[in-house]
């Protein structure tokens, strides 16, 4: 089996989110004898930018019926990803690859457009996708990216229904996410929608003393760790505010990427100041090994890979019980609504109660041990691909939201 993996990731996004989960899955597929090639928006911009731009222009024309021109930023966001899907489909045809697995509905739309335009020449292409947003695209965009006019939300929902009906297999990482998608779109889950969790990632483990020496952290300080892109959805500003209320021995490290100006501003305003460290790494295990506590304050997670990594490291953790987080983390962390007083109290408990820390470590290690590895998840994906219905049924919608 030869498979082309396609993501919408741009430069700077590879270390987190889709890139992290995809790396483990691709290794698992290769271990199962599958030939895998990966294509990202970043790689296309570097190597095939002219073709990408041409296909993005074509996508803009094809999607004009949605009325997205009323919100130019939204139009550019969606058509930019559709253009990546179109480019990937063209390259797949040139290279004799007939299986594509994409990581966004808009990428799947790009493939469907090429298949329609090329007719018999592209009839052999088969494609499926993994959903990375919690629920439908319209809701995810409106809640986490930019306000979307209500009539455009309706049109985007109908467009997503159409793309999912054309896609031969749909992977959703949690049962909660599958239900939310069906509810958002007002349809019954299709038979070709399957729950496929992200695999247990491999992380490097270090002795705590060695990790702290490598990181330049003192053995006396209490180190809180947050992980993720520097985006509003992560609510790192809340974590900064709460950590600022502790004494000088508590320091906060945020491992991520993106524009950190607002985080620095919040640190200065709250009094956390130079007790905030911002870092980017390809070795998250080093930070997990050196930290005392992992905290996630995110207000939405379709899965929460960073939470899973903290669990695998056996690091005492506090997470916000949102979206798919409870399904993934189970009893391996404290699930706490991250308002200021509640989060502050939870951090104090973990810091001060050795029995609680040991309990969380034991629960985390037990849950991590039972989590499926990359080879297992790859086998499940390959089975989904082999069983993929060439004509998935289109469900009648119950209602528009």
Order of alpha helices (4+ residues) and beta strands (2+ residues): beta-alpha-beta-alpha-alpha-alpha-beta-alpha-beta-alpha-alpha-beta-alpha-beta-alpha-beta-alpha-beta-alpha-beta-alpha-beta-alpha-beta-alpha-beta-alpha-alpha-alpha
